[in-house]
Amino acid sequence: MFEKILLSNPSAENPSSLRPRKGIIIGLGQVGLACAYSMLIQDCFDELVLQDIASDKLEGEVMDFSHGMPFIPPTDIKAGTIANEGRNADIVIITAGVAQKEGESRLSLLERNIAIYKKILADVVKYCPEAIILVVTNPVDIMTYATLKITGFPSSRIIGSGTVLDTARFRTLLAKEMDIDPRSVHAYIIGEHGDSEVPVWSTANVGGMKLVPNTWADLPEDEKATLSGIFQKVQNAAYDIIKLKGYTSYAIGLATTDIVKAILNSQERILTVSGLMTGMYGIEDVCLSIPRVVSERGIIKTVNLTLSEDEEKLLQQSAKMLKEVFDKINY
C-alpha cells in the first residue's frame, strides 16, 4: 500500500557516519544573512562557514554573529571559503547571485548567475564531494537544474528551496481566514517557485476536512472568490514585500532552516522542495516542486500526490514553461 504513496528515489545514497555537523553559506546578502541567523539560533550546525566576495562585510558579519554566542547553543562560526574552512561540509547552501541590470533580459541575468555558479560549484565538487547542495538563489528551479547539470551529483543531493515558502504563505493565509494555527492546515503549492505555481485545492484540508469537498466548479461563488483571493496573495507576496521593504529575507531564512534541519536530523519530512522530475505526471528532465521526503540522504522519496485533472494540466504547463527557459541556457 505505502509504496504506491511514497516513491523511492534510486539516486539516494547511504548516510555517512556521525561527525560534527558542518555547513557553509555562500552569499551574504539579505537572504544569506537571514539564513545564517536563523540556523545559528536554532542550533543547526556545530561549525558554520560564511563565504562572500565582500571580504570586509564578511568579517564584520562574522564578528557580529560571534559576539552573540553566549546567548545561544555554541557554534563555531567563521569566515572562509569552500577551498579552506568549508572543506567536507555536510550541506552547502547557495544564496549568491547578481542583481538584474536596468534593461537586462531575464535570460541574460540567468546566464550571469550560472557563470557565478560554475565557479562556486567547481570548488564544491572538489572539496565537498559528499555534500548536499541546497539552492536558494532565484529563479530557484532553473538554478537547481543548472546545479545538477554542472556538478553531476546524484539528483537526491541537489535540492532547491522550491515552494516551501510559497506553501507556508498559503497555509498562513488560509489559517488566518479560518482563525486557526497555520500548522493545522495541510495544503501545498507545487510547480515553479514563481508565477506559474499551482495551488493543490483538491487535497487541501484542515483536520481531515477538505476545503474543496467535491470539485472547484461545485463551490459557491463567494467561496471561490475567497480562495482565489488567498492564492493571488500568495502569488504576489514577494512582489508586495519587495515593494514595501526592498527585499524578502526572514521567511525564506526560516524556510531554508527548516529544510536544513530535516536533512541534518534525518527527519524524513515532507517538504515541497525543488528537485529533478523523472516521469511523474508525464514530466521529466526539469526541476520543480512537488511534495518530497527529505532526510540526511537528501530527497529519498516522492509523494504520489493525486491531483485533479486541472491541477495536473497546470503543473505540466509550469514544467513546460521552465523547460523552455532551460533549453535556451548554455550550461
C-alpha positions in Angstrom: 0.0 0.0 0.0 2.5 2.6 1.1 4.9 2.0 -1.8 2.1 3.4 -4.0 2.1 6.6 -2.0 5.8 7.2 -1.5 8.1 6.5 -4.5 11.7 5.9 -3.6 14.5 7.9 -5.2 17.0 5.4 -6.6 19.9 8.0 -6.5 19.6 8.5 -2.7 22.9 7.4 -1.1 23.6 5.8 2.2 24.1 8.1 5.2 27.6 8.9 6.3 29.0 8.1 9.7 28.2 10.5 12.6 30.5 13.5 12.9 30.3 17.2 13.8 27.6 19.0 11.7 29.2 21.4 9.2 27.6 23.8 6.8 28.7 26.7 4.5 26.5 29.5 3.3 27.7 31.1 0.1 26.4 34.7 -0.4 25.7 37.1 2.4 23.1 39.3 1.0 19.9 39.8 3.0 18.7 36.2 2.3 22.1 34.7 3.2 22.3 36.7 6.5 18.7 35.7 7.4 19.6 32.0 6.8 22.7 32.3 8.9 20.9 34.0 11.8 18.0 31.5 11.8 20.4 28.5 11.6 22.5 29.8 14.5 19.7 30.4 16.9 18.1 27.1 16.0 21.4 25.2 16.7 21.7 23.6 13.2 25.4 23.3 12.9 28.5 22.6 15.1 30.5 24.6 12.5 29.2 27.2 10.2 31.3 28.9 7.5 30.2 32.1 5.7 31.6 32.9 2.3 31.1 36.2 0.3 33.2 38.2 -2.1 32.8 41.4 0.0 35.6 40.5 2.5 35.2 43.4 4.8 31.5 43.0 5.2 32.0 39.2 5.7 34.5 39.8 8.5 32.1 42.3 10.1 29.1 40.0 10.0 31.1 37.1 11.4 32.3 39.3 14.3 28.8 40.4 15.0 27.4 36.9 15.0 30.3 35.6 17.2 29.6 38.2 19.8 26.2 36.7 20.3 27.4 33.1 21.0 27.0 33.4 24.8 23.2 33.7 24.2 22.7 30.6 22.1 24.0 27.0 21.8 27.6 27.2 20.7 28.5 27.2 17.0 32.0 27.6 15.6 31.3 30.4 13.1 34.0 31.7 10.8 34.6 33.5 7.5 36.2 31.4 4.8 35.8 29.6 1.5 34.9 26.2 0.4 38.6 25.6 -0.5 39.8 26.2 3.1 37.4 26.3 6.1 34.5 24.9 4.1 36.0 21.6 3.1 33.9 18.5 3.6 30.8 20.4 4.6 27.7 18.3 5.1 25.5 21.0 3.4 26.4 23.7 1.0 23.7 26.5 1.0 24.0 28.8 -2.0 22.2 32.2 -1.9 24.7 34.0 -4.1 23.6 35.9 -7.2 23.8 39.1 -9.0 21.1 41.8 -9.3 19.4 42.5 -12.6 20.7 45.5 -14.5 18.4 48.1 -16.0 17.1 46.8 -19.3 18.7 43.4 -18.9 16.7 40.4 -20.0 15.8 37.6 -17.6 17.8 35.2 -19.8 20.9 37.4 -19.6 20.6 37.6 -15.8 20.3 33.8 -15.6 23.5 33.3 -17.7 25.4 35.7 -15.4 24.2 33.9 -12.3 25.0 30.5 -13.9 28.6 31.8 -14.6 28.9 32.6 -10.9 27.5 29.1 -10.0 30.1 27.4 -12.3 32.9 28.9 -10.3 31.3 28.1 -6.9 30.3 24.6 -7.9 33.8 23.7 -9.2 35.1 24.1 -5.7 32.0 22.3 -4.2 32.7 19.2 -6.4 36.4 19.3 -5.5 36.3 20.0 -1.8 32.8 18.8 -0.7 32.1 15.8 -2.9 29.7 14.2 -0.5 27.7 17.3 0.4 24.1 18.0 -0.1 23.7 21.3 -2.1 20.7 23.5 -1.1 20.0 26.1 -3.8 18.2 29.3 -2.7 19.2 31.7 -5.5 16.3 32.8 -7.7 15.0 31.7 -10.1 15.4 28.7 -7.9 14.1 25.9 -10.2 16.4 26.9 -13.0 19.4 27.3 -10.7 18.7 23.9 -9.2 18.6 22.3 -12.6 21.8 24.1 -13.6 23.5 22.9 -10.3 22.5 19.3 -11.2 24.0 19.6 -14.7 27.2 21.4 -13.6 28.1 19.1 -10.7 26.9 15.7 -12.0 25.9 14.9 -8.4 23.0 12.4 -7.8 19.7 14.2 -8.1 18.9 13.2 -4.4 21.7 15.6 -3.3 20.6 18.6 -5.3 17.7 20.4 -3.6 16.1 23.7 -4.3 14.2 25.7 -1.7 11.4 25.5 -4.2 7.8 26.3 -3.0 8.5 25.6 0.7 8.0 29.3 1.4 5.0 29.5 -1.0 3.4 26.6 0.8 4.0 28.3 4.1 2.4 31.5 2.8 -0.5 29.5 1.5 -1.1 27.8 4.9 -0.7 31.1 6.8 -3.3 32.9 4.7 -5.7 30.0 4.9 -5.2 29.8 8.6 -5.8 33.5 9.1 -9.1 33.2 7.2 -10.2 30.4 9.5 -8.6 31.8 12.7 -6.5 28.7 13.4 -2.8 27.8 13.8 -1.1 27.5 10.3 0.5 24.2 11.4 -3.0 22.7 11.4 -3.6 23.5 7.7 -2.4 20.9 5.2 -2.1 22.4 1.8 0.5 22.6 -0.9 1.8 24.9 -3.6 3.6 23.0 -6.3 5.4 23.6 -9.6 7.5 26.6 -10.3 8.6 29.0 -7.4 7.1 31.8 -9.4 4.1 33.0 -11.5 3.1 29.5 -12.8 2.9 27.9 -9.4 -0.1 25.7 -8.7 -2.3 25.5 -5.6 -3.5 22.0 -4.9 -7.0 22.6 -3.8 -8.1 19.0 -4.3 -6.2 17.8 -1.3 -6.1 20.9 0.9 -7.6 20.1 4.3 -7.9 21.1 7.9 -8.3 18.2 10.4 -9.1 15.9 7.5 -11.9 18.1 6.3 -11.3 19.2 2.7 -11.5 22.8 1.8 -13.0 21.9 -1.6 -15.2 18.8 -0.8 -16.1 17.9 -4.4 -14.8 20.0 -7.3 -13.9 23.6 -7.7 -16.9 24.1 -10.0 -19.2 22.9 -7.2 -18.1 25.7 -4.8 -20.4 28.7 -4.2 -19.2 31.8 -6.0 -18.3 33.6 -2.7 -16.1 30.7 -1.6 -14.4 30.6 -5.0 -13.7 34.3 -4.7 -12.3 34.0 -1.2 -10.0 31.1 -2.0 -8.9 32.7 -5.3 -8.1 35.9 -3.4 -5.9 33.9 -1.0 -4.0 32.3 -3.8 -3.5 35.6 -5.5 -2.0 37.0 -2.3 0.4 34.0 -2.2 1.5 34.7 -5.8 2.0 38.4 -5.2 3.6 38.1 -1.7 7.2 38.5 -2.8 6.3 41.4 -5.1 4.4 43.1 -2.3 7.1 42.7 0.3 9.8 43.9 -2.1 7.7 47.0 -2.9 7.4 47.7 0.8 10.9 46.9 2.1 13.1 46.3 -0.9 13.7 42.5 -0.5 12.4 39.4 1.2 14.6 37.7 3.8 13.2 36.5 7.2 10.6 34.0 5.9 13.0 32.4 3.3 15.6 32.2 6.0 13.3 30.3 8.2 12.1 28.1 5.3 15.7 27.2 4.4 16.5 26.4 8.0 13.5 24.0 8.1 15.0 22.2 5.1 18.4 22.1 6.7 17.0 20.6 10.0 15.1 18.0 8.0 18.4 16.9 6.4 20.7 17.1 9.5 18.3 15.4 11.8 17.1 12.9 9.1 13.5 13.9 9.9 12.1 12.4 6.7 9.9 15.5 6.5 7.6 16.0 3.6 8.5 19.4 2.0 7.8 21.0 -1.3 11.4 21.3 -2.4 12.5 21.6 -5.9 14.1 18.6 -7.5 14.5 16.6 -10.7 11.3 15.2 -12.2 11.7 11.7 -13.7 8.4 11.0 -15.3 5.7 11.6 -12.7 2.7 13.4 -14.2 4.4 13.0 -17.6 7.1 15.4 -16.6 10.8 14.7 -16.8 14.2 16.4 -17.1 13.1 19.6 -15.3 13.4 20.7 -11.7 10.3 21.9 -9.9 8.5 21.4 -6.6 6.2 18.6 -5.5 6.0 17.1 -2.0 9.1 15.1 -1.3 10.6 13.3 1.7 13.8 14.9 2.9 16.4 13.2 5.1 20.2 13.1 5.7 20.5 11.4 2.3 18.7 14.3 0.6 15.5 13.6 -1.4 14.7 10.0 -0.7 11.1 9.6 -1.7 8.4 11.5 -3.6 4.8 11.7 -2.6 2.5 10.2 -5.2 0.0 13.1 -4.8 -3.3 12.6 -6.6 -4.1 15.8 -8.5 -7.3 16.8 -10.2 -7.2 16.9 -14.0 -7.0 20.7 -14.0 -4.1 20.7 -11.4 -2.1 18.2 -13.4 -2.5 20.2 -16.6 -1.4 23.4 -14.7 1.6 21.6 -13.3 2.5 20.3 -16.8 2.2 23.9 -18.1 4.5 25.1 -15.3 7.1 22.4 -16.3 6.8 23.3 -20.0 7.5 27.0 -19.2 10.5 26.2 -17.1 11.9 23.7 -19.7 11.6 26.3 -22.4 13.9 28.5 -20.4 16.3 25.7 -19.5 16.6 24.8 -23.2 17.8 28.4 -24.0 20.7 28.3 -21.5 24.2 27.1 -22.2 25.3 25.1 -19.1 
